[in-house]
Amino acid sequence: MPVRKFHDLQEMEDSLWREPGPELWRAIDRVWSFAAQTVPRHFPPGVYKHRSIEEAKRLREQWEAADFEAFWERRGVNPQELAAKKP
């Protein structure tokens, strides 16, 4: 695929490879469905209150770590072994 350089935003808008409309929405849906099947993410349902931004970030990191471990476990790899192999 060639690399194209743009000098302003108008040039970028002129180079859209899909026209807005139903076909674009179907393409987006297919991409998102594929991503959800390939690497499903799980965040527990509900509303969570936090005393600070840092506390909210810690909880999100815990959820992301659980998703990461589940990803590798589905593939038969122990996530702790991966962490031990990092240089």
C-alpha positions in Angstrom: 0.0 0.0 0.0 1.5 3.3 -1.0 2.3 6.1 1.6 0.5 9.3 0.8 1.4 12.7 2.2 -1.2 15.4 2.8 -0.6 19.1 2.9 -4.0 20.0 4.5 -7.2 18.5 5.7 -9.0 19.0 2.5 -6.6 16.6 0.7 -7.4 14.0 3.4 -11.1 14.4 3.0 -10.8 14.0 -0.8 -9.0 10.6 -0.4 -11.7 8.8 1.6 -11.8 5.2 0.4 -15.3 4.5 1.7 -18.3 6.8 1.2 -20.4 7.5 4.3 -23.5 5.4 4.3 -24.9 2.0 5.1 -22.0 0.1 3.6 -19.5 1.9 5.8 -21.6 1.1 8.9 -21.7 -2.6 7.9 -17.9 -2.6 7.4 -17.4 -1.0 10.9 -19.8 -3.6 12.4 -17.8 -6.4 10.8 -14.5 -5.1 12.1 -15.9 -4.6 15.6 -17.5 -8.0 15.6 -14.2 -9.6 14.5 -12.4 -7.8 17.3 -14.9 -8.9 19.9 -14.6 -12.5 18.9 -10.8 -12.5 18.6 -10.0 -10.6 21.8 -13.1 -10.3 24.0 -12.8 -7.7 26.7 -14.7 -7.9 30.0 -15.4 -5.1 32.3 -17.7 -5.9 35.2 -21.1 -4.3 34.8 -22.2 -1.5 37.1 -21.2 1.9 38.2 -18.2 2.3 40.3 -17.4 5.3 42.5 -13.8 6.3 43.2 -12.3 8.7 45.7 -9.7 9.8 43.1 -8.6 9.4 39.5 -5.7 7.2 40.7 -8.1 4.8 42.4 -10.1 4.5 39.2 -7.0 3.9 37.1 -5.9 1.2 39.5 -9.2 -0.6 39.1 -9.1 -0.3 35.3 -5.5 -1.7 35.4 -6.7 -4.7 37.4 -9.5 -5.4 34.8 -7.0 -5.0 31.9 -4.5 -7.4 33.7 -7.3 -9.9 34.1 -8.2 -9.6 30.4 -4.5 -10.0 29.4 -4.2 -13.2 31.5 -7.5 -14.6 30.1 -6.2 -13.9 26.6 -3.1 -15.9 27.1 -4.8 -18.7 29.1 -7.2 -19.2 26.1 -4.2 -19.8 24.0 -2.7 -22.3 26.5 0.1 -20.0 27.7 0.8 -19.2 31.3 1.0 -15.4 31.7 3.4 -15.6 34.6 5.9 -17.4 32.3 5.6 -14.6 29.8 6.4 -12.0 32.5 9.4 -14.0 33.7 10.8 -14.1 30.1 10.8 -10.3 29.7 14.3 -8.9 29.6 
